[in-house]
């Protein structure tokens, strides 16, 4: 973390607004996963049976979200983010209404593409908050937002599943539209205005991200660390349902409740934020990478007793969250005028790590079972720590 004088913020945000931003991020990011708890209802509606082909809705949502992340979030560096947020949440809400009213699967698919691409509000808001809070409070602000996003994803699965059971799948989309527009526009209204910035041609804006990746070694190291960090987390989460339903004989519904252990990140978020604000992002990352490795190591014993599963899940969540917050903070503080593009590059590494781990975990599970998956996660956590230590060594040699 830089030891230079703190950057003077061009806008100021009231501390009470940060929790609202966290809620907004939680509500909007949950829209990416809106189809997960109601897949069986969608299958019955459009296929007349519990057809796994309904999973196409989940797949196109992830692809569209990645596209929105890459092509829309960089606009935050040239467009006033208050205005951009208003456009994004309004477009997301309209797409959710169309999805809820869909009569055919193609109509639902098109609406899913639109809502997923535009529900990137969290990654517009995060650089804004980093710009608007004092440097010494950034850790707490980022931790609060991270907790809000985790809570939104986890709680939405429970709430959306209940709404779908009681009122049907369409009600899930209509409820999400109402929440998105209400919370999103309230947040946009209360955000401070930014000064006008120099206009940049859109193609040049997108291409400039490659220049940033080339010219900023910290970004390259951050990406190289984040890929195995999120890969470790994904290795376990993609396949853990097979451990719980197989080794421990749980139902799918009971196994799904283990996702609630992810809420541990909400409880630990204030501590993570305070640690970063006091000791810096590098020390936070070092500590949380150790926690991540301990979590992966604990999962090696997960077939021996359910207690190891619970402990491993909690350690993995805390380790992954803390490392991401510290890593993201140092990236966003490199170039204040390019924070949205830097955040795009950084978050893209999450998708690379997650996608690679998903493919690897599926193959490893088929070949070696759960033990192979747990070992793969542990090895990946070691890779993350190794890359981090190599960066630290290089920085000391270069200093």
MOTASUL-V358147 format. One record per pair of residues at least 24 apart in sequence whose C-alpha atoms are under 7 Angstrom apart, sorted by the first residue. I is the first residue (numbers start at 1). GAP is how many residues later the second one is. D is the distance in whole Angstrom. If there is no record, write none. Layout:
i = [I & I]
gap = [GAP & GAP]
d = [D & D]
This chain:
i = [1 & 1 & 1 & 1 & 6 & 9 & 9 & 10 & 11 & 11 & 11 & 12 & 12 & 13 & 13 & 13 & 18 & 19 & 20 & 21 & 21 & 22 & 22 & 22 & 22 & 23 & 24 & 24 & 24 & 25 & 25 & 25 & 25 & 25 & 26 & 26 & 26 & 26 & 26 & 26 & 27 & 27 & 28 & 28 & 28 & 29 & 29 & 29 & 29 & 30 & 30 & 30 & 31 & 32 & 32 & 37 & 37 & 37 & 38 & 38 & 38 & 41 & 42 & 46 & 46 & 57 & 60 & 61 & 61 & 61 & 64 & 64 & 64 & 65 & 65 & 67 & 68 & 68 & 68 & 69 & 69 & 70 & 73 & 73 & 73 & 73 & 73 & 74 & 74 & 74 & 76 & 76 & 77 & 77 & 77 & 77 & 78 & 78 & 78 & 78 & 80 & 81 & 82 & 82 & 82 & 85 & 85 & 86 & 86 & 88 & 88 & 88 & 89 & 89 & 89 & 89 & 90 & 91 & 92 & 92 & 93 & 93 & 93 & 96 & 96 & 96 & 97 & 97 & 97 & 99 & 100 & 100 & 100 & 100 & 101 & 124 & 127 & 127 & 127 & 136 & 137 & 138 & 139 & 139 & 139 & 139 & 140 & 140 & 140 & 142 & 143 & 143 & 143 & 143 & 143 & 144 & 144 & 147 & 147 & 147 & 150 & 151 & 151 & 154 & 154 & 209 & 218 & 219 & 221 & 222 & 223 & 223 & 225 & 225 & 225 & 226 & 226 & 227 & 227 & 227 & 227 & 228 & 228 & 228 & 228 & 228 & 229 & 229 & 229 & 230 & 230 & 230 & 230 & 231 & 231 & 231 & 231 & 232 & 232 & 232 & 233 & 233 & 234 & 234 & 234 & 235 & 235 & 235 & 235 & 235 & 236 & 236 & 238 & 243 & 247 & 261 & 261 & 262 & 262 & 264 & 265 & 265 & 265 & 272 & 276 & 281 & 281 & 281 & 281 & 282 & 284 & 284 & 284 & 285 & 285 & 285 & 285 & 288 & 288 & 288 & 289 & 289 & 289 & 291 & 291 & 292 & 292 & 292 & 292 & 293 & 293 & 293 & 296 & 296 & 296 & 297 & 299 & 300 & 300 & 300]
gap = [279 & 280 & 281 & 329 & 129 & 122 & 123 & 122 & 121 & 181 & 183 & 120 & 121 & 119 & 120 & 179 & 123 & 125 & 167 & 124 & 166 & 122 & 123 & 126 & 127 & 125 & 159 & 160 & 163 & 96 & 97 & 120 & 123 & 124 & 122 & 123 & 124 & 125 & 126 & 127 & 125 & 153 & 91 & 93 & 152 & 90 & 93 & 120 & 124 & 122 & 123 & 126 & 88 & 29 & 84 & 120 & 123 & 124 & 123 & 126 & 131 & 128 & 127 & 58 & 59 & 52 & 53 & 51 & 52 & 55 & 49 & 52 & 53 & 51 & 52 & 50 & 49 & 50 & 52 & 51 & 275 & 274 & 47 & 50 & 51 & 267 & 271 & 266 & 267 & 270 & 48 & 264 & 260 & 261 & 262 & 263 & 119 & 120 & 121 & 122 & 114 & 43 & 106 & 109 & 111 & 36 & 103 & 99 & 102 & 30 & 31 & 33 & 30 & 91 & 92 & 95 & 91 & 27 & 26 & 27 & 84 & 87 & 88 & 77 & 78 & 81 & 76 & 77 & 80 & 74 & 70 & 71 & 73 & 74 & 69 & 216 & 205 & 212 & 213 & 141 & 140 & 139 & 134 & 135 & 137 & 138 & 130 & 133 & 134 & 183 & 126 & 127 & 129 & 130 & 182 & 125 & 126 & 118 & 119 & 122 & 113 & 112 & 115 & 105 & 106 & 132 & 113 & 112 & 170 & 105 & 123 & 126 & 159 & 162 & 163 & 123 & 124 & 122 & 123 & 125 & 126 & 125 & 152 & 153 & 155 & 156 & 91 & 152 & 155 & 90 & 120 & 123 & 124 & 122 & 123 & 126 & 149 & 145 & 148 & 149 & 83 & 87 & 120 & 123 & 124 & 122 & 123 & 126 & 138 & 142 & 138 & 141 & 120 & 127 & 56 & 52 & 53 & 52 & 55 & 50 & 52 & 53 & 56 & 50 & 50 & 45 & 46 & 48 & 49 & 44 & 38 & 39 & 42 & 37 & 38 & 41 & 42 & 31 & 34 & 35 & 30 & 34 & 96 & 24 & 28 & 24 & 27 & 28 & 89 & 85 & 88 & 89 & 78 & 81 & 82 & 81 & 75 & 71 & 74 & 75]
d = [6 & 6 & 7 & 7 & 6 & 6 & 6 & 7 & 5 & 7 & 6 & 5 & 6 & 5 & 6 & 7 & 6 & 7 & 7 & 7 & 6 & 6 & 4 & 5 & 7 & 6 & 6 & 6 & 7 & 7 & 5 & 7 & 7 & 6 & 5 & 4 & 7 & 6 & 4 & 7 & 6 & 6 & 6 & 7 & 6 & 6 & 7 & 7 & 7 & 6 & 5 & 6 & 7 & 6 & 6 & 6 & 7 & 5 & 6 & 6 & 7 & 6 & 7 & 7 & 6 & 6 & 6 & 6 & 6 & 5 & 5 & 6 & 5 & 5 & 4 & 6 & 4 & 6 & 7 & 6 & 6 & 6 & 7 & 6 & 6 & 6 & 7 & 5 & 5 & 7 & 6 & 5 & 6 & 6 & 7 & 6 & 6 & 7 & 6 & 7 & 6 & 7 & 5 & 7 & 7 & 6 & 6 & 6 & 6 & 5 & 7 & 7 & 7 & 6 & 6 & 6 & 6 & 7 & 6 & 6 & 4 & 6 & 6 & 5 & 7 & 5 & 6 & 6 & 6 & 7 & 4 & 7 & 5 & 6 & 7 & 7 & 7 & 6 & 6 & 5 & 6 & 7 & 4 & 6 & 5 & 5 & 6 & 4 & 6 & 6 & 5 & 6 & 7 & 5 & 7 & 6 & 7 & 6 & 4 & 6 & 7 & 6 & 7 & 7 & 6 & 6 & 7 & 6 & 7 & 6 & 6 & 6 & 5 & 6 & 6 & 6 & 7 & 5 & 6 & 6 & 4 & 6 & 6 & 6 & 7 & 5 & 6 & 6 & 6 & 7 & 6 & 6 & 6 & 5 & 5 & 5 & 7 & 5 & 6 & 6 & 6 & 7 & 6 & 6 & 7 & 5 & 6 & 6 & 7 & 6 & 7 & 7 & 6 & 7 & 7 & 7 & 6 & 7 & 6 & 6 & 6 & 6 & 7 & 6 & 7 & 4 & 7 & 7 & 7 & 7 & 7 & 7 & 6 & 7 & 5 & 6 & 7 & 4 & 6 & 5 & 6 & 6 & 6 & 6 & 5 & 5 & 4 & 6 & 7 & 6 & 5 & 7 & 7 & 6 & 5 & 6 & 6 & 7 & 5 & 6]
